[in-house]
Every structure is written in structure tokens, then in C-alpha cells.
Amino acid sequence: MGTEKVQMIDVIEETSLKILEQTTGVVVRYCLLRYVLKKAPDCPEVQQAKDNLKHSRCIQELEKEQWADGGWGAFHSRSTLLKQKIPSTEVGVERALALGLDASHPILQKASAYILDIMRGKIAFPDYYEKNDRWQTGMRLFLTSALSLISPDHPDLNSDRELWHEIARRTFQSGRYRQEDEIKAHNDLTGATIKDSYLVLSSRYQLNILGSIPGMLSEELEAALLQWLWEKPDGIGYLEIPLNQPPPTKPGPFDRWLTSLEMLSRLFPTWVRFARSSIEWLWKQRDEQGYWDFGSRPSSIAFMPLSDHWRERQNRLYDWTIRILILLRKFDEGSHLV
């Protein structure tokens, strides 16, 4: 994409500046400044934008629904009994991060303390306990995955990172994914029966752990892992969308496809080797204004909306566009490194 690379970064910056001139949305403004234009955290403009996040109705709603213990009711399972928009602690954490909050914000400080209390055995895991040999490993995985999103380098994650790294190393020891090697790794290390379960390495939870610390996986292991994910007919576990073809046009499946790319771009530097055709497809979806719009009903509760008034079409355009701009910026940066 030689000259197109230059064009891409120019368009990214021009579009960001145009939105900043037009929108008053506090989340959109902060994310543009911080994650697209890459302004420093101590920049006065960024500090002011960060302070203005308190005016976001989305963030106020998230804070209002957070329980006194720091969670949002159920942890991994989605609560259908409670009348709240945030159905679980997992979603609450993802929602906070999507809205531009970081580990220093009180919402995520409380959530982090809550997760650590469960991990350390001070309070009980709130969900129904499954009666099988997977549950103890799975419960710990859900907890550590959520904590890794807030504080990727937290020392309480060290043993879990080592465990999943060793499972991945043994699973891909031949240079490619072998189910029998993964099954044996769990027989030796966790005792869990994992065939066709959520403990298979393609799940979003294991990926969060494996990519939490830069350089934890060797380049060869990371490439083998991503090659496998890209070739899997159902992609990343819990998102269940193929990565090696253009996405469906319906908003729900498209949102899961986009979330898959966003996740891999955050976790694994070598994602750019596999994502070029996806990025080129996205690049061509801009409208005449230079924005992106993939519909009014995304499936993700966590990642959309960013703007307070989602029903206003222009705000919806900004929300979709900022997600695409962040992804394009990561691709442009990563292309220079691999």
C-alpha cells in the first residue's frame, strides 16, 4: 500500500480533525485525541477532554448501574432477571474501556478491586457453578481475562499468563494447531476436558491473557496462533465470525467481525500480516463525507454507542467512524513494524 499508506494516514488525521470541529460528544472527542491523533496524556487538550468524560450520559449510566461491590451483578453469564442495561461485570469492564476510561478511573478501580477479591478468595464468584471438570479453570479464566483488560501487567496475572503460555506452546509445538496436543496439555496442566469447549485456545478470554504483555509469545508462536484463527470457519470463540472473508452486511454480524479485528489489533503485533484484505475492504466503505456507517443496531452492548444521542444519524456516523479510524491507525503503525 506504498503511496496509499501516506494517503491513509492523511485521511485518518483529516477526518479526525473534521469530526472534532463538528461534534460536542465528549467520548468521541477524547478517543479521537488520545487514540487516533495520539496526543500525549499530559497535553492540556487531552486532559480537558478526559475531565469532560464525566458529562457523558453513557458513562453516568455505567456508573449508576455498578453495584456497591464493584461489579454489575452476574460476572460472565448474562443476567436476564435484573432490569439493567449492563448485564454482567465482563460487559461493564468492556463498556468502560470502550468509553475511554482507564485503570485510574473510579469505575474501573472498583471493578478491579472486586475482581481481585474474587481471585483471592475473599468473596464468592457470583455466577452459577458448573458441575464439570472445566469450571475451576474456566472461572479463573473469566476473572483474569477481565483484569487483564484493566491492568494488563498486574502481578496477580503472572501465574495465569505462564499457564496459558505453556498450554499454547505445547498446543503449537509442531508449528501448527493440533487438537490432540491441546487436549494433552490440559490433561497435564489443568485436568480439564476441553474438546469443543470454551477452554479451546481460540476463545476471546485466552487471547486476552496471551496478548496481555507485549512479547510474551515468540514471533513464531504468535504467527501460528493467528494463522489458525484466520483459517477457522468460526473465528474467535464467543464472537463466532470468520476472519478470512469480507464480513456480512448485517450490523450484528458485522459488529462481531469488527470486534474480532479490534481485539487482535490490540493484542498481537503480527495481526497486520493477516488483516490487509480486511483493512482494504473497510477503506472502501467510506461514504461521500468520508465517514463510515454500518447501521443502527450493532449487536455489541459493550462497544456501542459512544455518543449520548445514538438515534441522531450524524452521531451514529461518528461512533462507527471512530472505531474504524482507531483500527486504521493501528494498522498503519503496525505495518511499519513487521
C-alpha positions in Angstrom: 0.0 0.0 0.0 3.1 2.3 -0.5 1.7 5.7 -1.5 -1.7 4.6 -0.2 -0.2 4.4 3.3 0.6 8.1 3.1 -2.9 8.7 1.9 -4.4 6.6 4.6 -2.7 8.5 7.5 -3.6 11.8 5.8 -7.2 10.8 5.6 -7.2 9.5 9.2 -6.0 12.8 10.5 -8.1 15.0 8.2 -11.3 13.0 9.1 -10.5 13.2 12.8 -10.0 17.0 12.7 -13.2 17.4 10.8 -15.2 15.4 13.4 -13.5 17.4 16.2 -14.8 20.6 14.6 -18.3 19.3 14.3 -19.0 17.2 17.4 -19.5 18.1 21.1 -19.6 14.4 22.0 -17.2 14.0 24.9 -16.3 10.4 24.4 -15.8 10.8 20.7 -13.6 13.8 21.2 -11.4 12.1 23.9 -11.0 9.0 21.8 -10.0 10.9 18.7 -7.4 13.0 20.6 -6.0 10.1 22.5 -6.2 7.0 20.3 -6.3 8.4 16.7 -4.4 11.7 16.8 -2.2 10.2 19.5 -1.8 13.3 21.6 0.1 12.9 24.9 -1.9 12.2 28.1 -0.5 15.3 29.7 -1.5 17.5 26.8 -3.9 20.2 28.1 -6.4 19.5 25.4 -6.4 15.8 26.3 -6.6 16.5 30.0 -9.6 18.7 29.4 -11.2 16.1 27.2 -10.6 13.4 29.8 -12.2 15.6 32.5 -15.2 16.2 30.3 -15.9 12.5 30.2 -17.9 12.9 33.4 -20.6 14.6 31.3 -21.2 11.5 29.2 -24.6 10.0 29.8 -23.2 6.7 28.8 -20.6 6.8 31.5 -23.1 8.1 34.0 -25.4 5.2 33.2 -22.5 2.8 33.6 -21.6 4.3 37.0 -25.2 4.2 38.1 -25.6 0.5 37.4 -22.4 -0.5 39.0 -23.1 -2.3 42.3 -21.6 -1.3 45.6 -19.2 -4.3 45.5 -17.7 -3.0 42.2 -19.3 -5.5 39.8 -22.5 -5.4 37.7 -24.3 -8.4 39.1 -23.5 -11.6 37.2 -19.9 -11.9 36.2 -19.7 -14.0 33.0 -23.3 -15.1 32.5 -25.8 -12.5 31.2 -28.4 -11.7 33.8 -32.0 -11.7 32.4 -33.7 -11.1 35.7 -32.3 -7.7 36.5 -33.6 -4.6 34.7 -30.3 -3.1 33.9 -28.6 -2.3 30.6 -25.2 -3.7 31.7 -25.9 -7.4 32.1 -22.6 -8.6 33.6 -19.3 -7.4 35.1 -17.5 -8.6 31.9 -19.6 -6.2 29.9 -19.2 -3.4 32.4 -15.4 -3.6 32.1 -15.5 -3.7 28.3 -18.0 -0.8 28.2 -15.9 1.4 30.5 -12.8 0.8 28.3 -14.8 1.5 25.1 -15.9 4.8 26.6 -12.3 5.9 27.1 -11.9 5.1 30.8 -8.7 3.6 32.1 -7.5 1.9 35.2 -7.2 5.2 37.1 -10.9 5.9 36.8 -13.1 5.1 39.9 -15.4 2.9 38.0 -12.5 0.6 36.9 -10.7 0.9 40.2 -13.8 -0.5 41.9 -14.2 -3.2 39.3 -10.5 -4.2 39.6 -10.7 -4.4 43.4 -13.9 -6.6 43.0 -12.2 -9.0 40.6 -9.1 -9.3 42.8 -11.3 -10.0 45.8 -12.8 -13.0 43.9 -9.5 -14.2 42.6 -8.0 -14.1 46.1 -10.9 -16.0 47.6 -12.2 -13.1 49.7 -15.7 -13.2 48.1 -17.6 -15.8 46.1 -17.8 -15.9 42.3 -21.4 -14.7 41.7 -22.4 -17.0 38.8 -23.9 -20.5 39.0 -21.1 -23.1 39.4 -21.0 -25.6 36.6 -20.6 -29.3 37.8 -17.8 -30.4 35.5 -14.0 -30.6 35.4 -13.8 -27.4 33.4 -15.4 -24.9 35.8 -12.5 -24.1 38.1 -10.2 -23.4 35.2 -12.9 -21.5 33.3 -14.0 -19.4 36.3 -10.4 -18.3 36.8 -10.0 -17.6 33.1 -13.0 -15.3 33.1 -11.7 -13.3 36.1 -8.1 -13.0 34.8 -9.3 -12.0 31.3 -11.3 -9.1 32.7 -8.5 -8.0 35.0 -6.1 -8.1 32.0 -8.3 -5.7 30.2 -8.0 -3.2 33.0 -4.4 -3.7 34.2 -2.5 -6.0 31.7 0.7 -6.1 33.7 -0.9 -6.8 37.1 1.3 -9.2 39.1 -1.7 -11.3 40.1 -1.9 -12.4 36.5 1.6 -13.8 36.3 0.8 -17.4 37.1 -2.2 -17.4 34.7 -0.1 -15.9 31.9 2.5 -18.6 32.5 -0.2 -21.4 32.4 -1.8 -20.3 29.2 1.5 -19.6 27.5 2.6 -23.1 28.3 -0.7 -24.5 27.0 -0.2 -22.5 23.8 3.4 -23.6 23.4 2.5 -27.3 23.8 -0.5 -26.9 21.5 1.5 -25.4 18.7 4.8 -27.3 19.3 4.5 -28.8 15.8 4.3 -25.4 14.2 0.5 -25.6 13.8 -2.6 -26.2 15.9 -3.1 -29.8 16.9 -6.2 -30.6 18.9 -4.5 -33.7 20.4 -1.6 -31.6 21.7 -4.0 -29.1 23.3 -6.0 -31.9 25.0 -2.8 -33.4 26.4 -1.6 -30.0 27.6 -4.8 -29.7 29.7 -4.6 -33.3 30.9 -1.1 -32.5 32.2 -1.7 -28.9 33.5 -5.4 -28.3 34.4 -7.1 -31.7 34.4 -10.0 -30.1 32.3 -11.8 -31.9 29.5 -11.7 -29.2 26.8 -12.7 -30.7 23.4 -15.2 -28.4 21.7 -15.5 -26.3 24.8 -14.8 -22.6 25.7 -11.4 -23.7 27.0 -10.1 -24.2 23.5 -7.4 -21.6 22.8 -9.4 -19.7 20.2 -11.7 -18.2 22.9 -11.5 -14.4 23.4 -10.7 -15.0 27.1 -7.5 -17.0 26.4 -6.4 -14.5 23.8 -6.8 -11.6 26.2 -4.4 -13.4 28.6 -1.9 -14.5 25.8 -1.7 -11.0 24.4 -1.7 -9.0 27.7 2.1 -8.5 27.8 3.9 -7.5 24.6 6.4 -10.1 23.5 5.1 -12.9 25.8 4.6 -15.1 22.7 7.5 -15.8 20.4 7.0 -14.4 16.9 6.7 -18.0 15.6 4.1 -18.9 18.2 2.1 -15.7 17.6 2.1 -16.2 13.9 1.0 -19.8 14.2 -1.8 -18.8 16.6 -3.1 -16.1 14.2 -2.8 -18.3 11.2 -5.1 -20.8 12.9 -7.6 -18.1 13.9 -7.7 -16.7 10.4 -8.4 -20.1 8.9 -11.0 -21.2 11.5 -14.5 -21.2 9.9 -16.0 -19.7 13.1 -13.1 -17.3 14.0 -12.6 -16.3 17.6 -14.6 -18.1 20.3 -17.6 -16.2 21.6 -17.5 -13.9 18.5 -18.1 -16.7 16.0 -17.4 -15.0 12.7 -14.9 -16.0 10.0 -12.0 -13.6 9.6 -10.7 -14.6 6.2 -13.5 -13.2 4.2 -15.5 -9.9 3.9 -18.0 -9.5 6.7 -21.7 -10.0 6.5 -23.5 -6.7 5.8 -26.0 -7.0 8.7 -25.0 -4.8 11.7 -24.9 -7.6 14.3 -22.5 -10.0 12.4 -20.5 -7.1 11.1 -20.0 -5.8 14.7 -18.7 -9.2 15.8 -16.3 -9.2 12.8 -15.1 -5.7 13.6 -14.7 -6.5 17.3 -12.6 -9.5 16.3 -10.2 -7.3 14.3 -10.1 -4.7 17.1 -9.2 -7.4 19.6 -6.4 -8.9 17.6 -5.0 -5.4 16.8 -4.8 -4.6 20.5 -3.2 -7.9 21.5 -0.9 -9.2 18.7 1.5 -7.0 16.6 1.6 -9.5 13.8 -2.1 -9.2 13.1 -1.2 -6.7 10.3 0.2 -9.6 8.2 -3.2 -11.2 8.1 -5.5 -8.2 8.1 -4.6 -6.4 4.9 -7.5 -7.5 2.8 -9.9 -6.7 5.7 -8.4 -3.2 6.0 -8.6 -2.6 2.3 -12.3 -3.7 2.4 -13.0 -1.3 5.2 -11.1 1.5 3.5 -13.5 1.3 0.5 -16.7 1.6 2.7 -16.3 5.3 3.4 -19.3 7.4 2.3 -19.2 10.7 0.4 -18.5 12.6 3.6 -15.5 10.3 4.4 -17.4 8.6 7.2 -18.4 5.0 7.9 -21.9 3.8 8.8 -22.7 0.1 9.4 -26.3 0.5 10.6 -28.3 1.4 13.7 -28.4 -1.9 15.5 -25.0 -3.3 16.4 -25.0 -6.5 18.5 -22.4 -5.2 20.9 -23.8 -3.8 24.2 -20.2 -3.0 25.3 -18.8 -1.1 22.4 -21.7 1.0 21.1 -23.0 3.6 21.4 -20.2 6.1 22.2 -22.4 9.2 21.7 -25.2 10.1 24.0 -27.8 10.6 21.3 -27.4 7.5 19.1 -30.6 7.9 17.2 -29.3 11.0 15.6 -27.7 9.7 12.4 -24.7 12.0 12.5 -23.8 10.8 15.9 -24.1 7.2 14.7 -21.7 8.1 11.9 -19.2 9.5 14.3 -19.4 6.4 16.5 -18.8 3.9 13.7 -16.1 6.2 12.2 -14.1 6.5 15.4 -13.9 2.7 15.7 -12.7 2.4 12.1 -10.2 5.3 12.5 -8.7 3.7 15.6 -8.3 0.4 13.8 -6.8 2.0 10.7 -4.3 3.9 12.8 -3.2 0.7 14.5 -2.8 -0.9 11.1 -0.8 2.0 9.7 1.5 1.9 12.8 1.8 -1.9 12.8 2.7 -2.0 9.1 6.0 -0.2 9.8 7.0 -2.8 12.5 6.5 -6.2 10.8 
